[in-house]
């Protein structure tokens, strides 16, 4: 990205459904946790312990999302794409509360990941005609050349920080969909399903059908 990085967020552990989102100072800005009951719902809480978004998982129809006071609605009504199946076959677009448009670009056919960076997602805004990225997600990497690991990282420019809640929430729900659709083995699903954050939320969650 040509614009300076204004904020670096780490997903710990690398699980879009059960994780803490931490900034450079080690402050936990968001908590992501999933409850498995009659329905499976992933919630995103901010640092004030307020639920800012929830995602209800569905097996056949698109997931249902509630964002702030909006919803519930089909995820497709919030994150738009023109192709079927929904997740990551093309660009995914959305609008902020001011009506400004944004576009996530991910693992669509013909779009190779950047070598050495393992970029999974890049976010653009209509401010410049969707030319320069304002946010980027780097996949976690284990055992790099220097012997260190890189955690799953979300890089935000100042422009992306303006709508940080929406950037983080849309990323988490899209990454959940990407992993669900690319996962073909139960072993991978079990790894993603690890119930975490019981110390944070005060509850343990039972994983249903492998979960994510």
Helices and strands as residue ranges (DSSP letters): E 7-12, E 19-22, E 28-36, E 40-46, E 51-56, E 64-67, E 70-74, H 75-78, E 92-95, E 101-105, E 119-125, G 126-128, E 133-138, E 152-156, H 158-161, H 164-182, H 186-192, H 198-201
